[in-house]
Amino acid sequence: MSDSLRRIYNSIDSLFDRNSITEDLHFTKDDVQSSSSKTALQAFEKVYVFVREIDKQASLKMIVSQQGIDLEGKSTYWEFFFDLTSKRAQLVCAWKLLWDEKLDNFKNAVIEFKVTPFPPVNSPLRQMLKDGKMLNQQLASMWKQEMKRRLN
């Protein structure tokens, strides 16, 4: 199959592929109900409401508190890493309390989302797809193999 035919096929295939995310996405949500440190579970419950809006099949891979936790298991900063299985993307979600110097106390929490498609936007695989060197379905197959690999 020639590169030009693959490009045409990929453009048609992408019109019908409404699920996958193809661009980096960054957005923030305010968590006005939170103004104190949380446990991982409490922060996860706040975050997961929004994650499910993006992908109902999201799979949690890791939870990190880079600042550590206190004696009650609470932290002011949590990061959650998800595979968005039906969207062919990965999500890093940060729940954090912001420090207000003037008040000398924490403000309300925010939740920051960063979605990265598979493969990333500037990757050689993405360029091969644009150039017609590979088919969109081959990329989808690579994602499925990546999901199987991560389960093990």
DSSP file (Angstrom, degrees, kcal/mol; ACC not computed):
  #  RESIDUE AA STRUCTURE BP1 BP2  ACC     N-H-->O    O-->H-N    N-H-->O    O-->H-N    TCO  KAPPA ALPHA  PHI   PSI    X-CA   Y-CA   Z-CA
    1    1 A M              0   0    0      0, 0.0     2,-0.1     0, 0.0     0, 0.0   0.000 360.0 360.0 360.0 134.2    0.0    0.0    0.0
    2    2 A S     >  -     0   0    0      1,-0.1     4,-2.2     4,-0.0     5,-0.2  -0.341 360.0-114.1 -78.1 160.0    1.4    3.4   -0.9
    3    3 A D  H  > S+     0   0    0      1,-0.2     4,-2.4     2,-0.2     5,-0.2   0.879 115.8  54.2 -60.0 -39.6    2.0    6.2    1.6
    4    4 A S  H  > S+     0   0    0      1,-0.2     4,-2.0     2,-0.2    -1,-0.2   0.890 108.4  48.6 -65.9 -38.1   -0.7    8.4   -0.1
    5    5 A L  H  > S+     0   0    0      2,-0.2     4,-2.9     1,-0.2    -1,-0.2   0.898 110.8  51.1 -67.4 -38.8   -3.3    5.7    0.2
    6    6 A R  H  X S+     0   0    0     -4,-2.2     4,-3.2   126,-0.2   130,-0.2   0.905 108.6  51.6 -63.2 -40.6   -2.4    5.2    3.9
    7    7 A R  H  X S+     0   0    0     -4,-2.4     4,-2.3     2,-0.2    -2,-0.2   0.921 112.3  45.9 -62.1 -42.7   -2.8    8.9    4.5
    8    8 A I  H  X S+     0   0    0     -4,-2.0     4,-2.2     2,-0.2    -2,-0.2   0.940 114.5  47.6 -63.9 -46.9   -6.2    8.9    2.9
    9    9 A Y  H  X S+     0   0    0     -4,-2.9     4,-3.1     1,-0.2    -2,-0.2   0.918 112.1  50.3 -60.8 -43.6   -7.2    5.8    4.8
   10   10 A N  H  X S+     0   0    0     -4,-3.2     4,-2.5     1,-0.2    -1,-0.2   0.888 109.0  51.0 -62.8 -40.0   -5.9    7.3    8.1
   11   11 A S  H  X S+     0   0    0     -4,-2.3     4,-1.0     2,-0.2    -1,-0.2   0.900 114.5  43.5 -66.3 -38.9   -7.8   10.5    7.5
   12   12 A I  H  X S+     0   0    0     -4,-2.2     4,-1.1     2,-0.2     3,-0.4   0.925 114.0  50.6 -69.0 -44.6  -11.0    8.6    6.9
   13   13 A D  H  X S+     0   0    0     -4,-3.1     4,-1.0     1,-0.2     3,-0.4   0.884 107.3  53.8 -60.5 -39.6  -10.4    6.3    9.8
   14   14 A S  H  < S+     0   0    0     -4,-2.5    -1,-0.2     1,-0.2    -2,-0.2   0.796 100.8  60.9 -68.4 -27.2   -9.7    9.2   12.2
   15   15 A L  H  < S+     0   0    0     -4,-1.0    -1,-0.2    -3,-0.4    -2,-0.2   0.868 111.3  39.4 -63.9 -35.2  -13.1   10.7   11.2
   16   16 A F  H  < S+     0   0    0     -4,-1.1     2,-1.3    -3,-0.4    -1,-0.2   0.600  98.0  83.1 -90.6 -12.5  -14.8    7.6   12.6
   17   17 A D     <  +     0   0    0     -4,-1.0    -1,-0.2     1,-0.2    -4,-0.0  -0.688  47.4 155.3 -93.3  83.5  -12.5    7.2   15.6
   18   18 A R        +     0   0    0     -2,-1.3    -1,-0.2     1,-0.2    -4,-0.1   0.590  60.9  65.0 -85.8 -11.9  -14.2    9.7   18.0
   19   19 A N  S    S+     0   0    0     -3,-0.2    -1,-0.2     2,-0.1    -2,-0.1   0.922  79.8  83.7 -79.6 -45.4  -12.9    8.0   21.1
   20   20 A S  S    S-     0   0    0      1,-0.1     2,-0.5    -6,-0.0    68,-0.2  -0.279  71.6-132.7 -71.7 145.4   -9.1    8.4   21.0
   21   21 A I        +     0   0    0     66,-2.8    97,-0.4     1,-0.1    -1,-0.1  -0.810  23.8 177.4 -93.0 131.5   -7.4   11.6   22.2
   22   22 A T        +     0   0    0     -2,-0.5     2,-0.3    95,-0.1    -1,-0.1   0.438  58.1  54.8-117.0  -2.6   -4.9   12.9   19.7
   23   23 A E  S    S-     0   0    0     97,-0.0     2,-0.2    93,-0.0    92,-0.0  -0.930  88.2 -97.4-130.8 154.9   -3.7   16.1   21.4
   24   24 A D        -     0   0    0     -2,-0.3     2,-0.4    92,-0.1    92,-0.2  -0.496  41.1-160.6 -66.0 137.6   -2.2   17.1   24.7
   25   25 A L  E     +A  115   0A   0     90,-2.1    90,-2.8    -2,-0.2     2,-0.4  -0.983  12.9 179.5-125.0 135.6   -4.9   18.4   27.0
   26   26 A H  E     +A  114   0A   0     -2,-0.4     2,-0.3    88,-0.2    88,-0.2  -0.997  15.0 148.6-134.0 128.2   -4.4   20.6   30.2
   27   27 A F  E     -A  113   0A   0     86,-1.7    86,-3.0    -2,-0.4     2,-0.4  -0.987  28.5-141.8-155.3 162.9   -7.1   21.9   32.4
   28   28 A T  E     -A  112   0A   0     -2,-0.3     2,-0.4    84,-0.2    84,-0.2  -0.963   7.0-164.6-130.2 141.8   -7.8   22.7   36.0
   29   29 A K  E     -A  111   0A   0     82,-2.7    82,-3.2    -2,-0.4     2,-0.4  -0.970  21.7-126.5-123.0 142.0  -10.8   22.3   38.3
   30   30 A D  E     -A  110   0A   0     -2,-0.4     2,-0.6    80,-0.2    80,-0.2  -0.702   9.0-158.4 -86.1 138.6  -11.3   24.0   41.6
   31   31 A D  E >   +A  109   0A   0     78,-2.8     3,-1.8    -2,-0.4    78,-1.0  -0.737  20.0 171.0-112.0  78.0  -12.1   21.9   44.6
   32   32 A V  T 3   +     0   0    0     -2,-0.6    -1,-0.1     1,-0.3    78,-0.1   0.629  69.9  65.0 -69.1 -13.8  -13.7   24.6   46.8
   33   33 A Q  T 3  S+     0   0    0     -3,-0.1     2,-0.5     1,-0.1    -1,-0.3   0.503  92.9  73.4 -85.9  -3.0  -14.9   22.1   49.4
   34   34 A S    <   +     0   0    0     -3,-1.8    75,-2.2    75,-0.2    -3,-0.1  -0.945  36.8 145.1-119.0 123.3  -11.3   21.3   50.4
   35   35 A S        +     0   0    0     -2,-0.5     2,-0.3    73,-0.2    71,-0.2   0.151  64.0  58.9-136.8  17.7   -9.0   23.6   52.4
   36   36 A S  S    S-     0   0    0     39,-0.1    39,-0.1     1,-0.0    73,-0.1  -0.936  94.4 -76.8-140.8 165.0   -7.0   21.0   54.4
   37   37 A S        -     0   0    0     -2,-0.3     2,-0.3    37,-0.1    39,-0.2  -0.178  48.4-155.4 -61.5 156.0   -4.8   18.1   53.7
   38   38 A K  E     -E   75   0B   0     37,-2.3    37,-2.5    -4,-0.1    39,-0.1  -0.888  16.5-112.0-131.5 158.6   -6.4   14.8   52.6
   39   39 A T  E  >  -E   74   0B   0     -2,-0.3     4,-2.4    35,-0.3     5,-0.3  -0.394  43.5-101.9 -76.9 168.4   -5.6   11.1   52.6
   40   40 A A  H  > S+     0   0    0     33,-0.5     4,-2.8     1,-0.2     5,-0.2   0.907 124.0  50.4 -59.7 -41.7   -5.0    9.4   49.3
   41   41 A L  H  > S+     0   0    0      2,-0.2     4,-2.4     1,-0.2    -1,-0.2   0.917 110.0  49.1 -64.6 -43.2   -8.5    8.0   49.4
   42   42 A Q  H  > S+     0   0    0      2,-0.2     4,-1.3     1,-0.2    -2,-0.2   0.919 115.2  43.7 -63.4 -43.0  -10.1   11.3   50.1
   43   43 A A  H  X S+     0   0    0     -4,-2.4     4,-2.3     2,-0.2    -2,-0.2   0.898 111.6  54.8 -68.1 -40.2   -8.2   13.0   47.3
   44   44 A F  H  X S+     0   0    0     -4,-2.8     4,-3.4    -5,-0.3     5,-0.2   0.912 104.3  53.8 -59.6 -43.3   -8.9   10.1   44.9
   45   45 A E  H  X S+     0   0    0     -4,-2.4     4,-0.8     1,-0.2    -1,-0.2   0.872 110.5  47.3 -60.1 -36.9  -12.6   10.4   45.5
   46   46 A K  H  X S+     0   0    0     -4,-1.3     4,-0.5    -5,-0.2    -1,-0.2   0.913 118.1  41.4 -68.4 -43.0  -12.4   14.1   44.5
   47   47 A V  H >X S+     0   0    0     -4,-2.3     4,-1.8     1,-0.2     3,-1.0   0.894 105.0  62.8 -72.5 -43.0  -10.3   13.4   41.4
   48   48 A Y  H 3X S+     0   0    0     -4,-3.4     4,-2.4     1,-0.3    -1,-0.2   0.757  91.2  66.4 -63.3 -27.0  -12.1   10.3   40.2
   49   49 A V  H 3X S+     0   0    0     -4,-0.8     4,-0.6    -5,-0.2    -1,-0.3   0.923 109.9  37.7 -56.6 -44.6  -15.4   12.1   39.6
   50   50 A F  H <X S+     0   0    0     -3,-1.0     4,-1.1    -4,-0.5     3,-0.4   0.845 111.4  58.4 -77.9 -35.0  -13.7   14.1   36.9
   51   51 A V  H >X S+     0   0    0     -4,-1.8     4,-2.5     1,-0.2     3,-0.7   0.909 102.5  54.9 -61.1 -41.8  -11.6   11.2   35.6
   52   52 A R  H 3< S+     0   0    0     -4,-2.4    -1,-0.2     1,-0.3    -2,-0.2   0.789 101.1  59.3 -63.9 -27.2  -14.8    9.2   34.9
   53   53 A E  H 3< S+     0   0    0     -4,-0.6    -1,-0.3    -3,-0.4    -2,-0.2   0.835 110.7  42.1 -68.1 -31.3  -16.1   12.1   32.8
   54   54 A I  H << S-     0   0    0     -4,-1.1     2,-0.3    -3,-0.7    -2,-0.2   0.921 137.5  -2.9 -79.8 -47.4  -13.1   11.7   30.5
   55   55 A D    ><  -     0   0    0     -4,-2.5     3,-1.6     1,-0.1    -1,-0.3  -0.889  51.1-159.8-152.6 114.9  -13.1    7.9   30.4
   56   56 A K  T 3  S+     0   0    0     -2,-0.3    -4,-0.1     1,-0.3    -1,-0.1   0.683  98.2  54.6 -67.7 -17.0  -15.4    5.5   32.2
   57   57 A Q  T 3  S+     0   0    0     -5,-0.1    28,-0.5     2,-0.1    -1,-0.3   0.143  77.5 147.2-101.4  18.4  -12.8    2.8   31.7
   58   58 A A    <   -     0   0    0     -3,-1.6     2,-0.5    26,-0.2    26,-0.2  -0.242  35.9-150.2 -58.0 141.1   -9.9    4.7   33.3
   59   59 A S  E     -B   83   0A   0     24,-2.7    24,-2.5     0, 0.0     2,-0.3  -0.961   8.7-134.1-121.8 117.9   -7.4    2.5   35.1
   60   60 A L  E     +B   82   0A   0     -2,-0.5    22,-0.3    22,-0.2     3,-0.1  -0.522  27.9 171.5 -70.6 130.8   -5.5    3.8   38.1
   61   61 A K  E     -     0   0A   0     20,-3.7     2,-0.3     1,-0.4    21,-0.2   0.733  57.7  -2.7-110.2 -34.8   -1.8    2.9   37.8
   62   62 A M  E     -B   81   0A   0     19,-1.3    19,-2.7     2,-0.0     2,-0.4  -0.993  47.1-152.5-161.5 150.2    0.0    4.8   40.6
   63   63 A I  E     -B   80   0A   0     -2,-0.3     2,-0.4    17,-0.2    17,-0.2  -0.997  21.9-178.8-126.9 133.5   -0.5    7.2   43.5
   64   64 A V  E     -B   79   0A   0     15,-2.5    15,-3.0    -2,-0.4     2,-0.5  -0.992  22.6-169.1-135.9 139.6    2.3    9.5   44.6
   65   65 A S    >   -     0   0    0     -2,-0.4     3,-1.6    13,-0.2    13,-0.1  -0.878   9.2-174.8-122.6  97.9    2.7   12.1   47.3
   66   66 A Q  T 3  S+     0   0    0     -2,-0.5    -1,-0.1     1,-0.3     3,-0.1   0.771  84.0  52.3 -65.8 -25.3    6.0   13.8   46.6
   67   67 A Q  T 3  S-     0   0    0     10,-0.4    -1,-0.3     1,-0.3    11,-0.1   0.470 111.0-125.6 -88.4  -1.6    5.9   15.8   49.7
   68   68 A G    <   -     0   0    0     -3,-1.6     2,-0.3     9,-0.2     9,-0.3  -0.188  25.3 -82.4  82.9 178.9    5.3   12.8   51.9
   69   69 A I        -     0   0    0      6,-0.1     6,-0.2    -3,-0.1     2,-0.1  -0.861  31.0-124.7-123.3 157.4    2.4   12.2   54.4
   70   70 A D    >   -     0   0    0      4,-2.5     3,-1.9    -2,-0.3    -1,-0.1  -0.194  47.7 -81.2 -87.3-173.0    1.8   13.2   58.0
   71   71 A L  T 3  S+     0   0    0      1,-0.3    -1,-0.1     2,-0.1    -2,-0.0   0.727 131.2  53.8 -64.8 -22.6    1.1   10.9   60.9
   72   72 A E  T 3  S-     0   0    0      2,-0.1    -1,-0.3   -33,-0.0     3,-0.1   0.393 120.5-107.4 -91.3   2.6   -2.6   10.7   59.8
   73   73 A G  S <  S+     0   0    0     -3,-1.9   -33,-0.5     1,-0.3     2,-0.3   0.706  76.5 135.4  80.3  20.1   -1.7    9.7   56.3
   74   74 A K  E     -E   39   0B   0    -35,-0.2    -4,-2.5   -34,-0.1     2,-0.3  -0.690  29.6-179.7-104.2 155.1   -2.6   13.1   54.9
   75   75 A S  E     -E   38   0B   0    -37,-2.5   -37,-2.3    -2,-0.3    -6,-0.1  -0.967  33.7-136.1-146.3 160.3   -0.8   15.2   52.4
   76   76 A T  S    S+     0   0    0     -2,-0.3    21,-2.6    -8,-0.3     2,-0.3   0.426  95.3  45.9 -94.7  -1.0   -1.3   18.6   50.7
   77   77 A Y  E     + C   0  96A   0     -9,-0.3   -10,-0.4    19,-0.2     2,-0.4  -0.937  61.8 171.0-148.8 119.5   -0.2   17.2   47.3
   78   78 A W  E     - C   0  95A   0     17,-2.9    17,-2.7    -2,-0.3     2,-0.4  -0.985  13.5-160.0-127.7 139.4   -1.3   13.9   45.6
   79   79 A E  E     -BC  64  94A   0    -15,-3.0   -15,-2.5    -2,-0.4     2,-0.4  -0.972   5.9-165.8-118.3 136.5   -0.6   12.8   42.1
   80   80 A F  E     -BC  63  93A   0     13,-3.0    13,-3.0    -2,-0.4     2,-0.5  -0.977   5.1-156.2-122.6 132.2   -2.7   10.1   40.4
   81   81 A F  E     +BC  62  92A   0    -19,-2.7   -20,-3.7    -2,-0.4   -19,-1.3  -0.940  18.0 178.0-114.1 125.2   -1.6    8.3   37.2
   82   82 A F  E     -BC  60  91A   0      9,-3.0     9,-2.6    -2,-0.5     2,-0.5  -0.905  28.6-139.2-125.3 149.7   -4.2    6.7   35.0
   83   83 A D  E     -BC  59  90A   0    -24,-2.5   -24,-2.7    -2,-0.3     2,-1.3  -0.954  16.8-149.1 -98.6 126.9   -4.4    4.9   31.7
   84   84 A L  E >>> - C   0  89A   0      5,-3.0     5,-1.4    -2,-0.5     3,-1.0  -0.738  20.6-175.7 -93.9  86.4   -7.4    6.1   29.7
   85   85 A T  T 345S+     0   0    0     -2,-1.3     3,-0.5   -28,-0.5    -1,-0.2   0.839  76.2  41.6 -61.7 -40.9   -7.9    2.8   28.0
   86   86 A S  T 345S+     0   0    0      1,-0.2    -1,-0.3    -3,-0.1    -2,-0.1   0.630 117.6  49.0 -82.2 -11.2  -10.8    3.7   25.7
   87   87 A K  T <45S-     0   0    0     -3,-1.0   -66,-2.8     2,-0.2    -1,-0.2   0.441 102.7-127.5-103.6  -2.6   -9.2    7.0   24.8
   88   88 A R  T  <5S+     0   0    0     -4,-0.9    30,-2.4    -3,-0.5     2,-0.3   0.951  72.8 104.0  51.6  55.3   -5.7    5.7   24.0
   89   89 A A  E   < -CD  84 117A   0     -5,-1.4    -5,-3.0    28,-0.3     2,-0.4  -0.951  65.2-124.4-153.6 169.0   -4.1    8.2   26.4
   90   90 A Q  E     -CD  83 116A   0     26,-2.9    26,-3.0    -2,-0.3     2,-0.4  -0.935  20.6-154.3-122.5 148.8   -2.6    8.6   29.8
   91   91 A L  E     -CD  82 115A   0     -9,-2.6    -9,-3.0    -2,-0.4     2,-0.5  -0.979   9.3-166.9-128.2 131.8   -3.6   11.0   32.5
   92   92 A V  E     -CD  81 114A   0     22,-2.4    22,-1.9    -2,-0.4     2,-0.5  -0.985  15.7-171.8-113.8 124.9   -1.7   12.6   35.3
   93   93 A C  E     -CD  80 113A   0    -13,-3.0   -13,-3.0    -2,-0.5     2,-0.5  -0.970   5.1-164.6-123.1 125.7   -3.9   14.2   37.8
   94   94 A A  E     -CD  79 112A   0     18,-2.7    18,-2.8    -2,-0.5     2,-0.6  -0.946   5.0-167.1-116.5 121.8   -2.6   16.4   40.7
   95   95 A W  E     +CD  78 111A   0    -17,-2.7   -17,-2.9    -2,-0.5     2,-0.3  -0.927  27.5 162.8-100.8 124.4   -4.8   17.3   43.7
   96   96 A K  E     -CD  77 110A   0     14,-2.6    14,-2.5    -2,-0.6     2,-0.4  -0.999  39.2-132.8-149.5 146.1   -3.0   20.1   45.6
   97   97 A L  E     - D   0 109A   0    -21,-2.6     2,-0.4    -2,-0.3    12,-0.2  -0.786  29.0-137.6 -90.2 137.0   -3.6   22.7   48.2
   98   98 A L  E     -     0   0A   0     10,-0.7     9,-3.4    -2,-0.4     2,-0.4  -0.812  12.8-129.7 -98.8 135.9   -2.2   26.1   47.3
   99   99 A W  E     - D   0 106A   0     -2,-0.4     2,-0.7     7,-0.2     7,-0.2  -0.685  12.9-151.9 -85.5 132.8   -0.4   28.1   50.0
  100  100 A D  E  >> - D   0 105A   0      5,-2.8     4,-1.6    -2,-0.4     5,-1.4  -0.918   3.7-164.1-106.8 111.2   -1.5   31.7   50.4
  101  101 A E  T  45S+     0   0    0     -2,-0.7    -1,-0.2     1,-0.2     5,-0.0   0.882  88.7  52.2 -61.7 -39.9    1.4   33.9   51.7
  102  102 A K  T  45S+     0   0    0      1,-0.2    -1,-0.2     2,-0.1    -2,-0.0   0.915 117.7  36.2 -65.3 -43.2   -0.9   36.7   52.7
  103  103 A L  T  45S-     0   0    0      2,-0.2    -1,-0.2     1,-0.0    -2,-0.2   0.662  98.6-138.0 -81.7 -16.3   -3.2   34.5   54.8
  104  104 A D  T  <5S+     0   0    0     -4,-1.6     2,-0.3     1,-0.3    -3,-0.2   0.907  75.0  81.7  54.5  44.0   -0.3   32.4   56.0
  105  105 A N  E   <S- D   0 100A   0     -5,-1.4    -5,-2.8    -7,-0.0    -1,-0.3  -0.944  89.3 -74.0-160.7 173.5   -2.6   29.4   55.4
  106  106 A F  E     - D   0  99A   0     -2,-0.3    -7,-0.2    -7,-0.2     2,-0.1  -0.553  36.5-148.8 -80.6 144.2   -3.9   27.1   52.6
  107  107 A K  E     -     0   0A   0     -9,-3.4    -9,-0.2     1,-0.2    -1,-0.1  -0.285  48.0 -58.8 -89.2-173.8   -6.4   28.2   50.1
  108  108 A N  E     -     0   0A   0    -11,-0.1   -10,-0.7    -2,-0.1    -1,-0.2  -0.296  65.1-100.4 -65.1 155.8   -8.9   25.9   48.5
  109  109 A A  E     -AD  31  97A   0    -75,-2.2   -78,-2.8   -78,-1.0     2,-0.3  -0.347  31.2-155.0 -76.5 156.9   -7.5   22.9   46.6
  110  110 A V  E     -AD  30  96A   0    -14,-2.5   -14,-2.6   -80,-0.2     2,-0.5  -0.934   7.3-143.9-127.1 155.4   -7.2   22.6   42.9
  111  111 A I  E     -AD  29  95A   0    -82,-3.2   -82,-2.7    -2,-0.3     2,-0.4  -0.982  15.8-162.6-121.2 119.1   -7.1   19.6   40.6
  112  112 A E  E     -AD  28  94A   0    -18,-2.8   -18,-2.7    -2,-0.5     2,-0.4  -0.861   3.5-161.7-105.6 136.0   -4.8   19.8   37.6
  113  113 A F  E     -AD  27  93A   0    -86,-3.0   -86,-1.7    -2,-0.4     2,-0.4  -0.941  10.9-178.3-118.8 136.5   -5.2   17.4   34.7
  114  114 A K  E     -AD  26  92A   0    -22,-1.9   -22,-2.4    -2,-0.4     2,-0.5  -0.941   8.3-168.8-134.4 113.2   -2.7   16.6   32.0
  115  115 A V  E     -AD  25  91A   0    -90,-2.8   -90,-2.1    -2,-0.4   -24,-0.2  -0.884   1.4-171.2-105.4 129.1   -3.7   14.1   29.3
  116  116 A T  E     - D   0  90A   0    -26,-3.0   -26,-2.9    -2,-0.5   -92,-0.1  -0.981  18.0-134.2-120.9 123.7   -1.1   12.8   26.9
  117  117 A P  E     - D   0  89A   0      0, 0.0   -28,-0.3     0, 0.0   -95,-0.1  -0.267  35.7 -83.6 -70.8 162.0   -2.2   10.7   23.8
  118  118 A F  S    S+     0   0    0    -30,-2.4    25,-0.1   -97,-0.4   -97,-0.0  -0.952 119.3  22.4-108.4 126.5   -0.5    7.5   22.9
  119  119 A P  S    S-     0   0    0      0, 0.0    -1,-0.1     0, 0.0     4,-0.1   0.766 111.6-105.1 -73.0 167.0    1.9    7.9   21.3
  120  120 A P    >   -     0   0    0      0, 0.0     3,-1.9     0, 0.0     6,-0.4  -0.110  32.9-104.6 -56.6 157.0    2.8   11.5   22.3
  121  121 A V  T 3  S+     0   0    0      1,-0.3    -3,-0.0    -4,-0.1    -5,-0.0   0.839 117.7  39.4 -53.4 -43.7    2.1   14.3   19.8
  122  122 A N  T 3  S+     0   0    0      4,-0.1    -1,-0.3     5,-0.0     0, 0.0   0.172  89.7 123.7 -96.7  18.5    5.7   14.8   18.7
  123  123 A S  S <> S-     0   0    0     -3,-1.9     4,-1.8     1,-0.1     5,-0.2  -0.381  72.8-117.6 -79.0 157.3    6.7   11.2   18.7
  124  124 A P  H  > S+     0   0    0      0, 0.0     4,-2.4     0, 0.0     5,-0.2   0.848 115.4  57.0 -60.1 -34.5    8.2    9.4   15.6
  125  125 A L  H  > S+     0   0    0      2,-0.2     4,-1.9     1,-0.2     5,-0.1   0.913 105.6  49.3 -63.8 -41.5    5.2    7.1   15.6
  126  126 A R  H  > S+     0   0    0     -6,-0.4     4,-2.0     1,-0.2    -1,-0.2   0.890 111.6  49.8 -63.9 -38.6    2.8   10.0   15.3
  127  127 A Q  H  X S+     0   0    0     -4,-1.8     4,-2.5     2,-0.2    -2,-0.2   0.893 107.6  53.6 -67.2 -39.6    4.9   11.4   12.5
  128  128 A M  H  X>S+     0   0    0     -4,-2.4     5,-2.8     1,-0.2     6,-0.9   0.879 107.7  51.9 -61.0 -37.4    4.9    8.0   10.7
  129  129 A L  H ><5S+     0   0    0     -4,-1.9     3,-0.8     4,-0.2    -1,-0.2   0.924 111.0  46.4 -64.2 -45.1    1.1    8.1   10.9
  130  130 A K  H 3<5S+     0   0    0     -4,-2.0    -2,-0.2     1,-0.2    -1,-0.2   0.868 112.4  50.9 -64.5 -37.1    0.9   11.6    9.4
  131  131 A D  H 3<5S-     0   0    0     -4,-2.5    -1,-0.2    -5,-0.1    -2,-0.2   0.521 114.8-114.9 -80.7  -5.1    3.3   10.6    6.6
  132  132 A G  T <<5S+     0   0    0     -3,-0.8  -126,-0.2    -4,-0.6    -3,-0.2   0.733  79.8 126.3  79.2  21.6    1.4    7.5    5.7
  133  133 A K  S   <S+     0   0    0     -5,-2.8     2,-0.3    -6,-0.2    -4,-0.2   0.644  77.6  18.9 -85.1 -16.0    4.1    5.1    6.8
  134  134 A M  S    S-     0   0    0     -6,-0.9     2,-0.2    -5,-0.1    -2,-0.2  -0.971  82.5-109.1-148.0 161.7    1.7    3.2    9.1
  135  135 A L    >>  -     0   0    0     -2,-0.3     4,-1.4     1,-0.1     3,-0.6  -0.619  23.4-122.3 -93.6 152.2   -2.0    2.8    9.6
  136  136 A N  H 3> S+     0   0    0      1,-0.2     4,-2.0    -2,-0.2     5,-0.2   0.858 114.0  58.4 -57.2 -37.5   -4.1    4.2   12.4
  137  137 A Q  H 3> S+     0   0    0      1,-0.2     4,-2.0     2,-0.2    -1,-0.2   0.818 100.0  56.4 -66.1 -30.4   -5.2    0.6   13.2
  138  138 A Q  H <> S+     0   0    0     -3,-0.6     4,-2.0     2,-0.2    -1,-0.2   0.893 106.9  49.9 -65.5 -38.8   -1.6   -0.4   13.7
  139  139 A L  H  X S+     0   0    0     -4,-1.4     4,-2.0     2,-0.2    -2,-0.2   0.903 109.1  51.4 -64.6 -41.9   -1.3    2.4   16.3
  140  140 A A  H  X S+     0   0    0     -4,-2.0     4,-2.0     1,-0.2    -2,-0.2   0.882 108.7  51.9 -62.3 -38.3   -4.5    1.1   18.0
  141  141 A S  H  X S+     0   0    0     -4,-2.0     4,-2.1     2,-0.2    -1,-0.2   0.882 106.7  52.9 -65.8 -38.6   -3.0   -2.4   18.1
  142  142 A M  H  X S+     0   0    0     -4,-2.0     4,-2.3     2,-0.2    -2,-0.2   0.889 107.6  52.3 -62.8 -39.2    0.2   -1.0   19.7
  143  143 A W  H  X S+     0   0    0     -4,-2.0     4,-2.4     2,-0.2    -2,-0.2   0.918 108.2  50.4 -63.3 -43.0   -2.0    0.6   22.4
  144  144 A K  H  X S+     0   0    0     -4,-2.0     4,-2.0     1,-0.2    -1,-0.2   0.899 110.9  49.0 -62.2 -40.1   -3.7   -2.7   23.1
  145  145 A Q  H  X S+     0   0    0     -4,-2.1     4,-2.4     2,-0.2    -1,-0.2   0.890 109.9  52.2 -65.9 -38.5   -0.3   -4.4   23.4
  146  146 A E  H  X S+     0   0    0     -4,-2.3     4,-2.1     2,-0.2    -2,-0.2   0.896 108.6  50.4 -64.0 -40.6    0.9   -1.7   25.8
  147  147 A M  H  X S+     0   0    0     -4,-2.4     4,-1.1     2,-0.2    -1,-0.2   0.891 111.0  48.6 -65.6 -39.2   -2.2   -2.2   28.0
  148  148 A K  H  X S+     0   0    0     -4,-2.0     4,-0.8     1,-0.2     3,-0.3   0.911 111.1  51.0 -65.6 -41.3   -1.6   -5.9   28.1
  149  149 A R  H >< S+     0   0    0     -4,-2.4     3,-0.6     1,-0.2    -2,-0.2   0.889 108.4  51.5 -62.9 -39.7    2.1   -5.3   29.0
  150  150 A R  H 3< S+     0   0    0     -4,-2.1    -1,-0.2     1,-0.2    -2,-0.2   0.749 101.2  61.9 -72.4 -23.2    1.1   -2.9   31.8
  151  151 A L  H 3<        0   0    0     -4,-1.1    -1,-0.2    -3,-0.3    -2,-0.2   0.779 360.0 360.0 -72.0 -25.4   -1.3   -5.5   33.3
  152  152 A N    <<        0   0    0     -4,-0.8    -1,-0.2    -3,-0.6    -2,-0.2   0.461 360.0 360.0 -84.9 360.0    1.5   -7.9   34.0
